[in-house]
Amino acid sequence: MQQSIALIGLCLVLSAPAQLASSDTSAREQAVRTFFRLREQMLGERGSPADVDALLALFAPGASYEHPAAGVRMTLDEARRGMLAHLGEGREVQLIIVRVLRGNTFVAVETTLAYNVQRDGKEQHINRSGIALFEFQGARISRVAEY
């Protein structure tokens, strides 16, 4: 009987880190899905400054927002200004999460993004595919790099 109790106790102790990691992973993936839901809404006609603030609330203090291919690394204040500048510029916005890869401290997401914009009086269709890499401090985003 004592051996059974000891074995059950050992199993509970050993499974606790896995349960905590699973909880962290779930919270991180939820943050990423919320990030993309807000990005899609911000780009579309219904986007609002409140959406920008909600998106930035997903980030840890001192986090960075990057576009490495363009050599851009922004603070959250700089990212906020950029998001506000493009707020509501798209029509018929569709952002699709194609695949999610999870690691211990990161989530990588493959997406496609399609929308229409008005440029020089003409409607132009934009279609992009990309990868975003999210790093975390706990459940909050500490760095996002979009490729």
Residue pairs with C-beta under 8 A, 6 or more apart in sequence:
21 104
24 136
24 138
24 139
25 102
27 138
27 139
28 102
28 107
28 134
28 136
28 139
29 100
29 102
29 107
31 58
31 134
31 136
31 139
31 140
31 141
32 100
32 107
32 109
32 132
32 134
32 141
33 97
34 54
34 55
34 58
35 55
35 58
35 134
35 141
35 144
36 95
36 97
36 109
36 111
38 51
38 52
38 54
38 55
39 55
39 95
40 93
40 94
40 95
41 47
41 51
42 48
42 51
42 52
42 55
42 83
42 86
42 87
42 88
43 86
43 87
43 88
43 89
43 90
43 93
43 95
43 113
43 115
44 88
44 90
44 91
44 93
44 115
45 88
45 90
45 91
46 88
47 87
47 88
48 87
49 84
49 87
51 87
52 80
52 83
52 84
52 87
53 80
55 83
56 76
56 79
56 80
58 140
58 141
59 65
59 76
59 140
59 141
59 142
60 136
60 137
60 138
60 140
60 141
60 142
62 142
63 76
63 140
63 141
63 142
63 143
63 144
64 73
64 74
64 75
64 76
64 142
64 143
64 144
65 73
65 74
65 75
65 76
65 78
65 79
65 143
65 144
66 72
66 73
66 74
66 143
66 144
66 145
66 146
67 145
67 146
67 147
68 145
68 147
69 147
74 82
89 117
90 115
90 116
90 117
90 126
91 115
91 116
91 117
91 118
91 123
92 114
92 115
92 116
93 113
93 114
93 115
94 112
94 113
94 114
94 115
95 111
95 112
95 113
96 111
96 112
96 113
97 109
97 110
97 111
98 110
98 111
98 112
98 129
99 109
99 110
100 107
100 108
100 109
100 110
101 107
101 108
101 109
105 135
105 136
106 133
106 134
106 135
106 136
107 133
107 134
107 136
108 131
108 132
108 133
108 134
109 131
109 132
109 134
110 129
110 130
110 131
111 129
111 130
111 131
111 132
112 127
112 128
112 129
113 126
113 127
113 128
113 129
113 130
114 125
114 126
114 127
114 128
115 125
115 126
116 123
116 124
116 125
116 126
117 123
117 124
117 126
118 124
130 146
130 147
131 146
131 147
132 144
132 145
132 146
132 147
133 143
133 144
133 145
133 147
134 141
134 143
134 144
135 141
135 142
135 143
135 144
136 142
